[in-house]
Amino acid sequence: MKTELRLWAITCIAAVSALVAAGCGGSGSSTPSGPASGGTSDVRHEFPQPTQVDNPMFPLVPGTQFSYEGKIVEGGKATPHTVVFTVTDLTKMVNGVRTVVAWDRDFLEGQLREQELAFFAQDSRGNVWNFGEYPEEYDNGKFTGAPSTWVKGSAGGYGGIHVLARPGNGSQYVEGRVPSIDFYDISQVVKTGQVTCAGTGCFRDVAVVDEWSPPDPSAGHQIKYYAPGTGLVQVGARGGDSQEFLKLASVQHLGQAAVSEVRAAVLAMDHRAYRVSKVYRTTQPAACCQR
């Protein structure tokens, strides 16, 4: 599990060994269509309107920008941390499914450390799936690479459920498993119906999700709080060498000019990714406004 804000998920824990579930445990779980390299016809059947992401726990409305403020604690030192997550009006075809493109920027002490493109789609049951991401790393403002890039259907990348349609208390699932980049996280819904307060106010009926990585116990647990009608409102930590704490500071709906600026920045990243990553070259270029 990584300390930066992450938004990944896949399927049921019972199906980890085969990565194909006969039926997922827990309310709202979904059955994947097949292995990462499987046929796209089944996938299309599972995703009849993939870019209409209206899951109450993770709605993706184009032009919405979420800002999170907090800190990363490592070695007893706390460093100011900010994450800005923007839903663009762009889409991208990944493994036969049209996905919503989100732009996630990670700042430490006000300096950009990572920015990534993340790809989401909603299935017929209302579960939101993650189809991959292109994370660029920066050091002192200079681009250093994107070694953790992965997309569904390429080099063993197998994306899956990011947020369940109906998170049920006790539901447990694999949040991500991509052997090529040593990524394997498990999540469990540990509480529902909670009240959580952040910079934008207090939220009711919050679902609390515990996330951890079995191969890396030193990473500890990341705790995420999802509120209906808003999405992710808080991130906490338990144990681990590095801990991340974030709270939703603001939600704004960008105007046309700002949306255009975001689109230009994201298209530039999308174009650059084809030069940087062989894995990314298996996807089609991002396209505007095809919802």
N, C-alpha and C positions, 0 to 999 in steps of 0.2 A: 504494500500500500504506500502511496506517495503522500508527502505532507501537503502539497498544493491541493487546492480544491479540485476534486475529481467527481466526474459524473458518469460512472460506468456501471453496467450490470449485464447478466446473461440469462440464467435459467435456474432449474432446481438443483439443490445440492445432491439429491439422489442420482442425478444424471451426470455428475462430474466426469466419471470415468469414460463414459461413451460420448458425452456432449450431445446426446440425443435423448429427449425426455418423452416418456410415454404419457405423462401427465404430471404437471408440477404441483407440489404440495403447497398449501397456503392459499388464502383467498386472493384471487386476481392474477395468479401466475399464468404463464403462457407456454405453449409447446413450440419449441423451435422447429423450423421446417426441415432441417437436416443438417449435415456437417457443413463446415465453412465453404467447402467447394461444391455444395449440393446444387441441384437445379433451381433456377429462379422462378419456375412456374408456381411451385408450392409457396415460395416466398411472396409472390405477388398476390396469391390467394389470401395469405395471412394479413396483407397490408393493402386493403382496397383504397384507403384514403390516407396514405402515410404521412403527408405533410399537414394534415388537419390535427394538430396536437392540442387537444382540449382536455387532457387528463387533469382533473382539478389539482392534483398534487404537483404537477409540472407543466402548466400551460405555456405554450411557446407562441406568443403573438408577435409577429414581425414588428420591429422597432422598439420593443421593450428592452430596457437596460436595467440590470440589477447590480447594485454596488454593495460590496461586503467589506466591513472594516474589522480588524482584529490584530492578532499577533501570532508569531511562531516562536515557541520556546524551545531552545536547544542549548544544552550545557549550562543550564541555569540562566541563560541570557534571553530576554524577550526582544524580538525585532518586529517593528510595525509592519503589518501585512494588509494589503488591499487586493481584492479581486473584483474585476468588472466583467460581468457576463452579459453579452448583447445578443438578442435574437435578430438575425438579419432577414432580409427579404429574398435571400438567395436559397437555391436548392442544389442538390448534387446527387447524381445517380451513383449508388454504391451497391454492388452485388445484386443488381436488378431491381433495386428499390430506390425511389426518389426520397431523399432525406432533407430535413431542415438543417441549414448551416448556422451554427452558433459560433460566436467569437468570444473567447475567454482570455482575459489578460490578468497576469499575476505580477504584483508589485511588492518589493521589499524595500522599506524605507523610502518609498516614493520612486524607486527605480525599477523599470521593467526587467523582470527576470525570466518570464516565459509568456508567450502568447500562443494560443492554439485554436485550430478550427475543429469543432466537434460536430458530429453528424447524428441526428436523431430522427426516428420515425415511429409513428403510433400504429399498433396492430388493430385487428378487428375487435379485440376484446377491450381495448383502451389502455393496454400496457405501452409505455414508451420505451423504445429500444435504442441502444447506442450502436452505431454502425462503424465507429472508428474515430480517430483523431490525428491531427497533424500538429504536434507541439514543438514550437521553435524555442530554443534556449538562448539566453543572452547573458553576457558578462561585461559589465561596465558599458552597457549600451551597445555592445557589438554582438551580432548574430554569430553563434558558435556551432549551430547544427540542429538537427531534429531526429536524434537516434531512436526515440520512442514512438515513432510513427507506426500506426497500424490501421488496417481497414478490413472489414468483414470480407471473407472470401479470398484473401491474399496472404501468402506466407503463414498460414495457420491461424490468422486472425479470425476470431469468432465472437462477434458482438452479440448483445442481447438486451434483456430488460434493464432499463435504467430506473424506472419507477413503476411499481405495480398499479394496475387500474384501481384495485381496492386493497390497500395494504392491510393485512390481517395480523393481529398480534401473534407472534411466533413464526410467521412465514419466514423461511430461510431459503436463500438462493445464492448462486455464484454470481458475483458482480462483474467479474471479468476474468478471462483466461486466454492469454496470448503467449504461448511458449517462446516465441522468437524474441520477446523483450522481457521475459521472466515476470510476466504480470499474472497474478492469480489472487483475486479478492473474493471473500464471502461476505454476504450481508444477511442480517436478520432483523425483522421488525420486532423490537423489544417492548414498545409501548404504543398505544393509540389513545385518542381522546385527550391529549395533553394540552396544557396552556403554556405558551412560550412567548416571552417579550423580547423585542429587538428595537433597533433605533426607529423603526417605522410604526411601532405600536405593539400590542399584544395579539396573539393569534390563538384561536381555539381549534379543537379537534386535530391537533398536531400528531403526526406519526413520527416516532423516533426509530431510526435505523442504526444498528451497530455494524460497523464494517471492519474487517481484519484480513490479514494475509497469512494463511497457515505456514507457508515456507519461510516467512520472515517475522518471527515473533517479536523481534526488536522494534518493529514498526508500531507495535501497540494497536490500539483500536481508535478508529475515527467515528464519531457519533454525529449523525445528520438528522436535522429536524425539518419535516415537510409540512407545510400548512395548506389546506384547501383554498383554492382561488389565487394563491400566490406562488407556491413552490418551495424551494429551499430557503429557509429563513435563519438557520443557525448551524454552525459546525463546532463540535467540541472534540475532546480527546481523552483517552484513558490509557495510561502507560506509554511505553515507547521512548526511543531516544530523542525524537523530535515531535513536538505536539503543536497542532494548529487550532486556533480559536478564532471564529469569525461570527459576526452577526450582520444580518441584513440592515444596511444603513439607509438605502433609498431605492425606490423603484420609479423610473420615469419612462414616459412614452415619447420617443424622439420625433422631432419634426422632420419634414421632407428633406431639408438641407442636411441635417445630421445623419439621416438614414442613407443619403447618397454618399456622404463621406465614409460611413462605415462600409458600405458596399464596395467603394473603391479600394479601401485598405484590405478588405477580405479577398477581393479578386486578385490583388497584388500578391497576397500570401498564397492563394491557390495556384497562381501561375508559377511562383517561386518553388513551390513544393514539388513540381514535376522535375525540376533540375536537381533538387536535393534528395529525393527519396524514390527508389525503385518501386517500393510497395505502393506509393501514391499513384504511380503511373498506370495502375490497373483501373483507376477510376476515370469517369468522364469529368471535364471541367465544370466548375460551378456555373449555374445559370440564374439569371434574374427572374424573380416574380412568377415562377411556374408552380402555383399552389393547387 
